[in-house]
Amino acid sequence: MNAKQQYQDIIKNLCASSKYVVEELQEVQGKLYSGFARGAVYGGVCLGQKGKTFRPSTQLLEELKESAQYKTWLNKKGEFLFTCGRDAWKENIIRTMTPNGKITLLLNQYDEPLGIGMFKDGKVERLYDIGDYLRRERRKKKPKTKY
């Protein structure tokens, strides 16, 4: 499955709308861009990265929060745990607009997007969170010490 198809699946599963026309999106080195200029080193908005599953960028999550129908809000403890890569449990959910078995956009109490998860039986199983970028960077760059 290519990045465009994975992007369309995320939009469809969140029952959201997107201002980007899929046919105009460009996939460059596994990343999906909007408004990418041919021959440019970089241009446009990065919407996410292709992998086993499509990892949306923080910019895309920010844009989806306006149109997504399936949303779940977390308290401060839930926000911290989810951003650290944990699932969101029933006691950390402030409110939800998501039916059971659907993908949901997770937000903190200030309506800032935290990631995407699957709402099941009163809890949210983490699919992607904004802390993923920090964890990937840490795995890549380990300082070499002589100690």
SVG drawing of the C-alpha trace seen along z (x, -y; Angstrom):
<svg xmlns="http://www.w3.org/2000/svg" viewBox="-21 -25 58 29">
<polyline fill="none" stroke="black" stroke-width="0.4" points="0.0,0.0 1.5,-3.4 1.5,-6.5 -1.5,-8.1 -3.6,-5.1 -2.6,-5.0 -3.3,-8.8 -6.8,-8.2 -7.5,-5.4 -6.7,-7.7 -9.0,-10.4 -11.8,-7.9 -11.5,-6.1 -11.7,-9.4 -14.7,-10.5 -12.8,-13.6 -12.4,-15.8 -9.1,-17.1 -8.3,-20.2 -5.7,-18.3 -6.4,-16.6 -4.9,-13.1 -3.9,-13.2 -1.8,-16.3 0.1,-14.8 3.7,-13.7 5.5,-10.9 9.2,-11.6 11.5,-9.1 8.5,-7.6 7.1,-10.9 3.9,-12.4 3.9,-16.1 1.4,-18.6 2.4,-21.5 5.8,-19.9 7.6,-21.8 9.4,-19.6 13.1,-19.9 13.0,-21.5 15.1,-20.2 12.1,-20.7 8.8,-22.4 5.2,-22.0 3.7,-20.6 4.7,-17.1 1.5,-15.2 3.1,-12.1 5.5,-9.2 4.8,-5.8 5.8,-2.6 3.9,0.5 1.3,-2.0 1.0,-5.6 2.4,-8.0 0.6,-11.4 2.7,-14.5 1.8,-16.9 0.7,-19.4 -1.9,-16.9 -3.2,-16.1 -3.6,-19.8 -5.7,-20.1 -7.7,-17.0 -8.9,-18.2 -11.3,-20.6 -13.0,-18.0 -12.7,-14.7 -16.0,-13.4 -14.4,-10.8 -12.5,-12.5 -11.5,-11.6 -10.2,-14.0 -7.8,-13.0 -6.9,-14.4 -3.3,-15.5 -2.3,-12.1 -3.7,-10.3 -2.1,-12.9 1.4,-12.2 1.0,-8.4 -0.3,-8.4 2.5,-10.7 5.0,-8.3 3.6,-5.5 0.9,-4.0 -2.7,-3.2 -5.4,-5.6 -7.5,-3.9 -11.1,-4.6 -10.1,-6.7 -8.1,-9.1 -10.8,-9.8 -12.6,-13.1 -15.1,-12.6 -15.4,-10.9 -17.4,-11.2 -16.3,-7.8 -18.3,-4.6 -16.7,-1.3 -14.3,0.2 -13.5,-3.0 -10.3,-5.0 -10.3,-8.2 -8.2,-11.4 -6.9,-12.0 -6.8,-15.5 -5.8,-17.0 -8.0,-19.2 -6.9,-22.3 -7.9,-20.7 -4.2,-20.0 -3.9,-16.8 -1.9,-14.0 -2.3,-11.2 -4.6,-8.5 -5.9,-5.4 -8.5,-2.6 -11.5,-3.1 -12.4,0.3 -14.4,1.2 -13.9,-2.2 -10.2,-2.5 -8.1,-3.7 -5.3,-1.5 -2.5,-3.7 -1.8,-3.6 0.3,-6.7 1.3,-9.5 3.2,-12.7 6.0,-11.4 6.8,-8.9 9.1,-11.4 11.1,-12.0 11.5,-8.3 12.6,-7.6 15.2,-10.4 16.6,-9.0 17.0,-5.5 18.9,-7.0 21.3,-9.2 23.1,-7.6 26.2,-9.5 29.4,-7.5 31.2,-7.7 34.5,-6.2 33.2,-5.5"/>
</svg>
